[in-house]
């Protein structure tokens, strides 16, 4: 089974592209959503987070105290690196267990959606990587509308990620998301290409 990563800068539409693949029957692992789930449900990770950031990381009912944690890591790069160093291995273990299930189920390939494949040095976990791109002005307007942010706040987030051209250089496949219709057609074509590649891959 081929392991495919899909990534892209904020506002590029990588989640939309990933859902188009999922609609075609491709198993999809959403790293961001699973990370949130693991922080709420993985006992070892919970213990590690409380040891690193204090007992207030979780509220009395056991729920993750997101505002508290966000405040801890938002302006402190060392704290953010510590958070990632705890969460990423948990997500990796969870991903591998899920991939094994998908392989047993006989899927030719599976897809993992993750924002920071290159930034977090995760590229070697995949056979191929898809990068979703979109014009900068479009990305800014999408995120402003979606997250109710100012243009300056969106640009600050964009500048925290790798430049799009760097991701494109390292991509095996590129999806250009200037319109939903065009993106959907590209996904359909790429799904056929990757499925064919997976079937021709030696055991």
C-alpha positions as CSV (number, residue, x, y, z in Angstrom):
1,X,0.0,0.0,0.0
2,X,1.3,3.4,-0.9
3,X,1.5,6.0,1.8
4,X,0.7,9.5,0.4
5,X,1.0,12.8,2.3
6,X,-1.0,15.8,1.4
7,X,0.0,19.3,2.6
8,X,-0.1,22.9,1.7
9,X,0.1,26.4,3.2
10,X,-2.8,27.9,5.3
11,X,-5.7,28.8,3.0
12,X,-4.4,26.7,0.1
13,X,-7.4,24.3,0.4
14,X,-5.5,21.1,1.3
15,X,-8.4,20.0,3.5
16,X,-10.9,20.5,0.6
17,X,-8.6,18.5,-1.7
18,X,-8.3,15.7,0.9
19,X,-12.1,15.5,1.3
20,X,-12.4,15.1,-2.5
21,X,-10.0,12.1,-2.3
22,X,-12.0,10.7,0.6
23,X,-15.2,11.0,-1.4
24,X,-13.6,8.8,-4.1
25,X,-13.1,6.1,-1.4
26,X,-9.5,6.9,-0.4
27,X,-8.9,6.4,3.3
28,X,-8.0,9.7,4.9
29,X,-6.1,10.4,8.1
30,X,-6.5,14.0,9.3
31,X,-3.4,14.6,11.5
32,X,-4.7,17.8,13.0
33,X,-8.0,16.3,14.1
34,X,-6.4,13.1,15.4
35,X,-3.8,15.2,17.3
36,X,-6.7,16.9,19.1
37,X,-8.4,13.6,19.8
38,X,-5.2,12.1,21.1
39,X,-4.6,15.0,23.4
40,X,-8.0,14.3,24.9
41,X,-7.9,10.5,24.9
42,X,-4.3,9.2,25.0
43,X,-3.5,8.7,28.7
44,X,0.3,8.7,28.3
45,X,0.2,11.9,26.2
46,X,-2.1,13.5,28.8
47,X,0.4,12.6,31.6
48,X,3.3,13.9,29.5
49,X,1.5,17.2,28.7
50,X,0.7,17.8,32.4
51,X,4.3,17.1,33.4
52,X,5.5,19.6,30.8
53,X,2.9,22.4,31.2
54,X,1.4,21.9,34.6
55,X,-1.9,20.4,36.0
56,X,-3.9,23.3,34.5
57,X,-3.4,21.8,31.1
58,X,-6.6,19.9,31.8
59,X,-9.7,21.2,33.5
60,X,-11.2,19.4,36.5
61,X,-13.5,17.4,34.3
62,X,-10.5,16.1,32.3
63,X,-11.0,18.3,29.2
64,X,-8.0,19.9,27.5
65,X,-7.6,23.5,28.5
66,X,-6.9,24.8,25.0
67,X,-6.8,28.6,25.9
68,X,-4.3,27.9,28.7
69,X,-2.1,25.7,26.4
70,X,-2.3,28.1,23.5
71,X,-1.2,31.0,25.8
72,X,1.8,28.9,27.0
73,X,3.1,28.1,23.5
74,X,1.9,31.1,21.4
75,X,4.8,33.4,22.1
76,X,7.3,30.8,23.4
77,X,9.1,28.9,20.6
78,X,10.8,26.6,23.1
79,X,7.4,25.7,24.7
80,X,5.9,25.1,21.2
81,X,8.8,22.8,20.3
82,X,8.3,20.9,23.5
83,X,4.6,20.5,22.7
84,X,5.4,19.2,19.2
85,X,8.0,16.9,20.6
86,X,5.3,15.2,22.7
87,X,2.4,15.3,20.3
88,X,4.2,14.3,17.1
89,X,5.4,10.9,18.3
90,X,1.9,10.1,19.6
91,X,0.4,11.0,16.2
92,X,3.1,8.9,14.4
93,X,2.2,5.8,16.5
94,X,-1.5,6.4,15.8
95,X,-0.8,6.9,12.1
96,X,1.1,3.6,11.8
97,X,-1.6,1.6,13.5
98,X,-4.2,3.2,11.2
99,X,-2.1,2.6,8.1
100,X,-1.7,-1.1,9.1
101,X,-5.5,-1.4,9.3
102,X,-5.9,0.2,5.9
103,X,-3.4,-2.1,4.4
104,X,-5.2,-5.2,5.9
105,X,-8.4,-3.8,4.4
106,X,-6.8,-4.0,1.0
107,X,-6.7,-0.3,0.0
108,X,-4.1,0.4,-2.8
109,X,-3.1,3.7,-1.1
110,X,-4.0,5.9,1.9
111,X,-3.8,9.6,2.4
112,X,-2.5,11.6,5.4
113,X,-3.4,15.2,5.6
114,X,-0.9,17.3,7.6
115,X,0.0,21.0,7.6
116,X,3.7,20.7,8.5
117,X,5.0,17.6,6.7
118,X,8.1,19.5,5.6
119,X,8.5,21.8,8.6
120,X,8.3,18.9,11.0
121,X,10.7,16.7,8.9
122,X,8.0,14.1,8.2
123,X,8.5,13.7,4.5
124,X,10.4,10.4,4.8
125,X,7.2,8.8,6.2
126,X,5.6,8.9,2.8
127,X,6.0,7.3,-0.6
128,X,4.7,10.4,-2.4
129,X,3.7,13.9,-1.3
130,X,1.0,16.1,-2.8
131,X,1.2,19.8,-2.3
132,X,-1.9,22.0,-2.7
133,X,-1.3,25.5,-3.9
134,X,-3.3,28.7,-4.4
135,X,-2.6,32.3,-5.3
136,X,-1.5,34.3,-2.2
137,X,-4.3,36.8,-2.4
138,X,-6.9,34.0,-2.5
139,X,-5.3,32.2,0.4
140,X,-5.4,35.5,2.5
141,X,-9.1,36.2,1.7
142,X,-10.1,32.6,2.4
143,X,-8.5,32.6,5.9
144,X,-9.8,36.1,6.7
145,X,-13.3,34.9,5.9
146,X,-13.0,31.5,7.6
147,X,-11.2,32.5,10.8
148,X,-12.4,36.2,11.1
149,X,-8.8,37.4,11.1
150,X,-7.2,40.6,9.8
151,X,-4.9,40.5,6.8
152,X,-1.9,41.1,9.0
153,X,-2.8,38.2,11.3
154,X,-3.2,35.9,8.3
155,X,0.1,37.0,6.8
156,X,1.8,36.3,10.2
157,X,0.5,32.7,10.1
158,X,1.6,32.3,6.5
159,X,5.1,33.6,7.3
160,X,5.4,30.9,10.1
161,X,5.2,28.2,7.5
162,X,7.6,27.3,4.7
163,X,7.3,29.4,1.6
164,X,5.0,27.7,-1.0
165,X,7.7,27.6,-3.6
166,X,9.9,25.5,-1.3
167,X,7.1,23.0,-0.8
168,X,6.5,22.9,-4.5
169,X,10.1,22.0,-5.1
170,X,9.8,18.9,-2.9
171,X,6.4,17.8,-4.1
172,X,5.7,14.7,-6.2
173,X,2.4,16.0,-7.3
174,X,0.9,19.6,-7.3
175,X,-2.8,20.5,-7.1
176,X,-3.6,24.1,-8.0
177,X,-6.7,25.3,-6.1
178,X,-7.9,28.4,-7.9
179,X,-11.5,27.0,-8.1
180,X,-13.3,24.0,-6.6
181,X,-14.4,22.6,-10.0
182,X,-10.8,22.7,-11.3
183,X,-9.5,21.2,-8.0
184,X,-12.0,18.3,-8.1
185,X,-11.1,17.4,-11.6
186,X,-7.4,17.4,-10.7
187,X,-8.1,15.2,-7.7
188,X,-10.0,12.7,-9.9
189,X,-7.2,12.5,-12.4
190,X,-4.5,12.2,-9.7
191,X,-6.5,9.5,-7.9
192,X,-6.4,7.4,-11.1
193,X,-2.7,8.0,-11.5
194,X,-1.8,7.0,-7.9
195,X,-4.1,4.0,-8.0
196,X,-2.4,2.8,-11.1
197,X,1.0,3.4,-9.5
198,X,0.0,1.5,-6.4
199,X,-1.2,-1.5,-8.4
200,X,2.1,-1.7,-10.3
201,X,4.2,-1.4,-7.2
202,X,6.0,-4.7,-6.4
203,X,5.1,-6.5,-3.2
